[in-house]
């Protein structure tokens, strides 16, 4: 149980996760390709773009983006300090914190923007393959944010589209992964699309602005975004 882990065990989780990140950046062709394409698009990420953090009991492998509050009175604290670095090694933001920020935007007391940031939840990364798939997933979000005027906080179709693309292209819906999750059954035909849709809906539900109609947003964006393999010339699983 996470609450019972010692400081030594947590330190080991972080060290293992950070080694996975370095191995991915140095050895994994998909991670390297996505990172290099991000640079070619003109978006130079910060040195600490991909971080391993303690996500507590949050049951996710990682995430993209930190919601920064821009208070209309210029009194709010930023998610980053004056040097542009995050002030905590814990999970970027809790769902409650995100909900609070979105509520402040909705009532007109603040505006929000999404800062580029990739975090892996060090205690939830199962192995090196899992880490690399998670990195690829989040790098696809970074590429989408770089190449478009994506506003996933306020535009639920934008969020649905980037989640569909990331789930589809990162390898997380490969039939072997679905088999390991016990979700394949006998339905081998179309399993990939079903997996992508299921996981994208789950991700979109995390945005309070989109939660109520998450399935509708994913359905609306699905056909176009499922076919969009950028920056790959074809689906990476078909190479």
Secondary structure as GFF3:
##gff-version 3
##sequence-region A 1 239
A	DSSP	three_ten_helix	2	4	.	.	.	ID=ss1
A	DSSP	alpha_helix	7	27	.	.	.	ID=ss2
A	DSSP	alpha_helix	29	40	.	.	.	ID=ss3
A	DSSP	beta_strand	50	53	.	.	.	ID=ss4
A	DSSP	beta_strand	62	71	.	.	.	ID=ss5
A	DSSP	alpha_helix	95	106	.	.	.	ID=ss6
A	DSSP	beta_strand	110	121	.	.	.	ID=ss7
A	DSSP	alpha_helix	128	147	.	.	.	ID=ss8
A	DSSP	alpha_helix	156	169	.	.	.	ID=ss9
A	DSSP	alpha_helix	175	181	.	.	.	ID=ss10
A	DSSP	alpha_helix	191	204	.	.	.	ID=ss11
A	DSSP	three_ten_helix	211	213	.	.	.	ID=ss12
A	DSSP	alpha_helix	214	227	.	.	.	ID=ss13
A	DSSP	three_ten_helix	236	238	.	.	.	ID=ss14
###
